[in-house]
Amino acid sequence: QVQLVESGGGLVQAGGSLRLSCVASGTIFSGKPMGWFRRAPGKARELVATITSGGGTTYSNSVKGRFTISRDSAKNTIYLQMNSLKPEDTAVYYCNTYPLGASWGQGTQVTVSS
């Protein structure tokens, strides 16, 4: 049973934008803080941004001012608007509850060319 489905990744030039989406099953999403994570080649998975059920947000220093996390509770969906993308943003992006509480989905690949 699929519980987390990420989409919206792709290939973009440096300076470009992408919007990622993550649809979660209701049992995962309901009332829980959610987060976006990423794993770059050869690196450990890292936390990128979080959002509470009330809309409070946090960001890693590496994306602050460029990325925006949001959620639509009616659709059990969270989003990550990524602007001013850099080659170092290249990674597979995942969503999950925060703290972690669900099995990882497939993720969505983001590749930023210089």
Sequence and secondary structure as in RCSB ss.txt:
>XXXX:A:sequence
QVQLVESGGGLVQAGGSLRLSCVASGTIFSGKPMGWFRRAPGKARELVATITSGGGTTYSNSVKGRFTISRDSAK
NTIYLQMNSLKPEDTAVYYCNTYPLGASWGQGTQVTVSS
>XXXX:A:secstr
   EEEE  EEEETT  EEEEEEE HHHHTT  EEEEEE TTS  EEEEEE TT  EEE TTTTTTEEEEEEGGG
TEEEEEE S  GGG EEEEEEESS  S     EEEEEE 
